Amino acid sequence: MAESFGRLLRSLRHAAKLTIEELSHTSGVSVRAIGDMERGTSRGPQRRTVEALAEALRLDDAQRMALSEAARAGRPRQEAPAPGACELPRGVGDFTGRTRELRALRELAGRTGDEQAAVVAAVSGAAGIGKTALAVRAAGQLDDLFPDGRFYLDLRGMDPVPLDSGTALSRLLKALGVAERRVPADEEDRAGQYRALLRERRCLIILDNAAHEGQVRSLLPSAGPVMTLVTSRRPLAGLEGVHQLPLAHLAAEEAAALLRAIVGAERAAADPDGVAQVASLCGNLPLALRIAGNRLQSRPGWTAGQLAARLGDEGRRVESLSAGDLSVAAAFALSYRQLSLPARQSFRRLALAAAPEFGVPMTAVLAELGRVEAEDALEELVDLGLLQSPYVGRYRFHDLVRLFARARLSEEEPVQTQRQARRRMDDWLLEVATIAGRWFEPDYGAPPPDWSSLVELNSSQQAQEWLQTEGEAWLAALRQAFRVGEHARVVEVAEAMHWFSDLWMHWGHWPEVFDLSARAARAMGDRGQEAVHLNYLSWAQTYCQARYDEAEATALRALELARDIGDVRQQGWSLIYATWSLWARDDQPSKESGLSYTRQAAECFKQAGDTEGYAQAMTSMGHCLRRLGRVEESVRHNLALVDRLRDPAFGGSPAIVNQAVGATLDLVGDGYSALGRWQEAADHYRQALREMRERPISRAVATTLTSLGKALVQLEQVEQAREAFREAMELHEAAGDAVRATRVLELLEQVARSGAVTRPQNAG
């Protein structure tokens, strides 16, 4: 009989005159592991450990062989596993994508070793995203690293009664070669036996479809050269020492490539657009792509484009994605059945949300939950892969999951309940939008002290963030209000947006907002309000769409209405909006018309006693004078206007008058620039910026900064010019104005190259 490994190792160490610590340092095997071997606790270490010890002890061939024989004798005898026990399922030959994930799993597999903690990776993701396919693919690619076997066990986590841990351990032990009579009756003893076996085996264990952490915890080895790969729809975040690998949906090109691999290159090449369209309609979900590809394979006469046409019907898309026993709806339903009642109700009713993303407050309104309960429901939906959370506090559906939620809503809730939920959501959105928009109105500001809702609007910054984040949602609610004839409400909401629209000019939807409000006012028979909102629409057509002819016509239509009802003040504003629409034109008649409009507007405002409107008209008049080439006259006009506006006797809202002062000082700077008087131009631009920053409109501030930068370049103050250009570019980028941001970037690059910029003077 071979000498015991521990006794032999100790005698060889003594012969080499090494302490355990010295042998550990030389071999790389831990002190604890060597001690366990010499005491007989560990009787049969793996080959790599034996080789490392032999090398450190400088053994000859005979001694190496004796040590290896002793280790082999000490290892537990492995009985033949039950045929087919825990065999890997069949992989798919057309597996596509997931290169990054497969590379990560191979890297983790490379970390397995005799003296290390066992490696565990958790692959999580939504139903149908390809977790099992990835695990099986990885097992095939890692065959060389796990010579003692690769084993697979379906934990049936989505079943009404998942596989219990004790039964799972019994099956795994039998697969590892333990005779049924030697499997302990006690579950804790089974887990200990399982861990002891895997401490000596280089195996890969796949635990597929886990229900929760408690089901998996006793199935995880503690040490040894073993790797365990767990898949679950839940993230299993409660497991300690686990490498998390969440799966996202396939990229568009990967999805199309998978579909091509399933249907064949020749057939895919015959209709590449159809293939791309089917992949898109499948939401790049691997299960849906597999089903779509299988349907095409089973119908040789169909083209991908014809299948895409069938899938184009949203009401039938999810149900259409079934082939044999594969079904997208069935996969989603398994997750849906796992939900608590509040999460189910939230899931169904969130299908009513018109915007692609939503937050906790809207969920609370739709599902009639408290804020905390709504957040819990949303996180439960994320855990089961029925919602995605792109960032903290925001949630969204995958396209196919939204359609599934819509079907559940239709089948499980009465039509009246659905309508009430939709009405509750729309009312809440329009109420909060109105309160948030009024933060920017000089006559309103903060919400009334007694106002409360599920969101905080304690500052204009919070109001702006809410309006921008929920822009698509409250716009959809506004459309619905117009459709059902709530015209007064549409006008109220649009009026609340008037001042805010200047701060978010590049949103892109202001023409629709103000078109709806103008049409709503007309439906009410209120010609005064119609004139007001036609003027807002003219502004949007000028500054958001660059549709200048249409903008002038809209403003003149408002002017006609204002004259019909004798509203002199609104006549003045119509003439101002018409003037702005002309500023993009460079022909002499347009320039002269602009000056004429501003003079008429000034008279209207004077007659109406509207000092704020008068200030706007006089500022616009100075701009028109410069456009006509009457630059010195424009400078004199604007300087005189600044003095007049700063006179306390002028009156008007301080916020609005200060804004007019800033705009007029900016025009003075433009005049001096046109005259080549660069220092005076720079001084007035700086004064303008001080006024403008009191109530900053990013585009106006950025335009003035750009003009200041140009003047500073001419004064050879290059570093200060760069700072002005950089801030202007950042403001344009923050506002989403890529065109103007690019123009300013070009100025920055010119300064970097030559220290100068080319004319014309205005970049705005």
Protein Blocks (a to p, Z undefined) as FASTA:
>chain_A
ZZdfklmmmmmmmmnopafklmmmmnopafklmmmmmnomambdcfklmmmmmmmnopaf
klmmmmmmmmmmmpccdddddehiapacdddfkbggjklmmmmmmmmmmmgcfkbccddd
dddddehilpmmmmmmmmmmmmmmmmnopcdddehlmbmbdcdfklmmmmmmmmnopafk
lpcfblklmmmmmmmmmmmpccddddehifblmlmmmmpcfbdjddcddddfbeolmbgh
iacdddddddfklmmmmmmmmnopklmmmmmmlmmmmmmmnoopaklmmmmmmmmmmmmk
bcfklmmmmmmpmklmmmmmgghjbcfklmmmmmmmmpcfklmmmmmmmmmpmbfbdcfk
lmmmmnopafklmmmmmmmmmmnopaccfbghiacddfklmmmmmmmmmmmpcfklmmmm
mmmmmmmmmmmmmmmmmmmpmklopadfkbccfbdcfbfklmmmmmmmmmmmmmmmmmmm
mmnopamlmmmmmmmmmmmmmmmmmnopmmmmmmmmmmmmmmnopaklmmmmmmmmmmmm
mmmnopaklmmmmmmmmmmmmmmnopaklmmmmmmmmmmmmmmpcbfklmmmmmmmmmmm
mmmmmmnopaklmmmmmmmmmmmmmmnopamlmmmmmmmmmmmmmpmklgpjfklmmmmm
mmmmmmmmmmmmmnopaklmmmmmmmmmmmmmmmccfklmmmmmmmmmmmmmmnopaklm
mmmmmmmmmmmmmnopaklmmmmmmmmmmmmmnopacddfblZZ
